[in-house]
Amino acid sequence: NGLQQISLVLRILGIPLLVFFCLGIWGVSYLPDANHHDSLLLRGHTGSGPDKEQRTRKILGSLFHGKNKEKNTLDLGASAADLIDMRELSATLPFDNPDGGAWKQGWDVQPVSVSQEKPIKIFVVPHSHCDPGWIKTFDEYFQSQTKQILSTVVQSLSKDHRRKFIWAEISYFEWWWREQSTQIQEMTKKRIADRQLEFVTGGWVQPDEANTQLYAMEIQLQEGHDWIRKTFGDAFIPKYGWSIDPFGYSPTMAFLLKKYGFKAMLIQRVHYAVKKELAKRQHLEFNWRQTWDETGEYDIFCHVMPFFSYDVPHTCGPDPSVCCQFDFARMHKFGGCPWHKPPQLIHDGNVQERAMLLLDQYLKKSALFRSNVVIAPLGDDFRYQTSEEAESQYVNYQKIFDFINANVEGVEIQFGTLSEYFEAAMGTFEPPLLKGSFFTYADVNEDYWSGYYTSRVFDKALDRKLEQTLFAASSLGAKKEELQDPRRALSLFQHHDGVTGTAKDHVVRDYAKRIYDAVSKTQNWIGRKILEGQNTDSTGKQLL
């Protein structure tokens, strides 16, 4: 009995003692030493959180950087570049939102100085963001808006070789192309060959990056690239990514683009507080590295747009009330400018004042980056629908460009494409390294875009069903061409208003019907394949 009582006491005391022992070991291993520099803290981004968060940063640093600090420093080349760890940054950033003035989520930015010795180059990049489903279905958007946009752009580019335009969604472009005459097709090929019209990313859609899986992301990229290759040739497969509307960004997409030979990428919807922190340190352009990549094999150069949105008021510089005055399509459409400062037609009497006002914004935007090259997107959702709209943008901007190029020393400005920007900017400075993702996104205050992670679960499950069925078919030998329609149905649903569940109800039903039909078609292919196998011997000879 005595031994049993002793055993019982040991069992009762043993568990607390073991827990206490483990906590002691943890404290010795992980609590930061105030007398020594914590080499695991974020280099270049030490954060501004309170001291009580030191322990959190230490733990995250250990998880991220690994135990071998010396090896980590050698791999990352810390002497040459800063390292931005998004997990540490998210843990230490206060995520406050003080009023920054004209740039509400930033600060009073001052323009950079320019001269012949310190020149600057500015690329204004016309674009139109066309969702393959959102308020309207894919078909409805194409018939009512998108096909007019593409026709307008091709005609407008043909009027002046200095004009440029970029296009992302191949799902729309492929449909438009099929409807065009040989004459329009040849005109379009000429614009593409002359680098006036450029494909960016070149996927079937601009995919969501939170709900998608790598398999489906890759299929939609393949569908777009395969069509470009077949129609125009390998030379026109994009090498630069453009993703301005997905609600946050995953390093998986960066990995995929690098895998397919991309050189750089541009993103927009990043938490406003993260943008501000990166902008303060001129870290809005960086080499995005995978957390598991110790050598940098999959590094890809990335540009983060600094301001609130990708529309014209938020892309020329930090003051939207000024930038909106240079969205000339708002002179008669789109409700004008909410800051009650309308655009003005450019003429000889006002070109100097207008040009210098716009240039001031470009120079302030340049202050947020390390290179002397500026990109200023010129577009919004479903823009350039009419020739009047297109001409108002191209003609007025060209007058401004002509004045600046002739009268402002050290500034060169023109219409450009995404590749022209990256080719001019890359290699002119040593970018920092960044590891991690850009989730969860918030555009204002504490409005976090996270509900779409779980909304419309039936449709998300249906998406996975199609992925599984397509994978099974491909494992049985199905070729891309045999299952092109199901692959494109899957690709369409990867759109950032598709699998996310953020579209209108009737649009979601349209997506679901397409996926259901795609599953059925793929299952039928599998059924026929199995029957063929039952009717042949091991050599493939048909049995009676």
DANORZI-V319573 format. One line per field, one symbol per residue. ss: DSSP state (~ for helix, > for strand, _ for the rest). phi: phi as a letter, one per 40 degrees, with the letter a starting at -180 (. if undefined). psi: psi as a letter, one per 20 degrees, with the letter a starting at -180 (. if undefined). Layout:
ss=???
phi=???
psi=???
This chain:
ss=_~~~~~~~~~~~~~~~~~~~~~~~~~~~~~____________________~~~~~~~~~~~~~~~___~~~~~~~~______>>>~~~~~~~___________________________>>>>>>>>>>________~~~~~~~~~~~~~~~~~~~~_______>>>__~~~~~~~~~___~~~~~~~~~~~~___>>>_______>______~~~~~~~~~~~~~~~~~~~_~~~___>>>>_____>_~~~~~~~~~____>>>>____~~~~~~~~~____>>>>>__________>>>>>_______~~~_____~~~~~~~_~~~~___________________~~~~~~~~~~~~~~~~______>>>>>>>>>_____~~~~~~~~~~~~~~~~~~~~~___>>>>>__~~~~~~~~______>>>>__>___>_____>__~~~___~~~~~~~~~~~~~~~~~~~_____~~~~~~~~~~~~~_>_________~~~~~~~~~~~~~~~~~~~~~~~~~~~~~~_>_____>__
phi=.ccccccccccccccdcccccccccccccbcccccbcccccccgbcgbcccccdcccccccccccgccccccccccgcccacbbbccccccbccfcacccgdcdcbaccbcccbaccbcbbbbcbcabcbcchacbcdccccccbccccccccccccccacccbabbbccdccccddccccdccccccdcccccgcbbcbggccacccbbccbddcdccccccccccccccbhdcbccbbcbbbbdchbbccccccccdcgccaabbbcbddccdccccdbfbcbaccbcccccbgdbcacbbbccbcacccdbbcicbcccdccbcccccbbgggbccgbccbdcadcbcccccccccdcdccccccbccbbbbbdbiacfcgcbccccccccccccccdcccccbbcgbbbacabcccccccccgcacccbbbhbbbccbcafbcccbcccbcfccccccdcccdccccccccchccdccbcccccccccccdcbcccgcccdcccccdccccdccccccccccdcccccccbbcccgcccc
psi=hghhggggghhghggghgggghhgggghhhpqoiiqpniiropimirkrrhijggghgghgghghrhngghggggilhhhqqpoohggghhhpikrmqojcgnhjcanpqqqqqrhhmrqppoooprpoopmpehrrggggghhghhhghgggggghihpiiqrqqpgohggggggghiqrhghghgghghghjkhppppgjrhroqqjgiqqhghhhghgggghhggghhhrhijpqjpqoniiqmrqqighggggghjjqhrqprgnqphhggggghhjlkiprooqqhioiijhkqpppppphagrjrgikihaiohhghhijniiihirkjbpijknqqppprhhjhgggghgghhghhhhhiirhrkpppnqnaaplrlhqhggghhgggghhgggggghhiopjppqrqrrghgghhhhqiiroqrqpqarlqqqphqcknpnihihiqmhghhhhghggggghggghhjjpqghhkgghhhggghiiqjjehhkjrqghgghgghgggghggggghgggghgghghhjqahijppq.
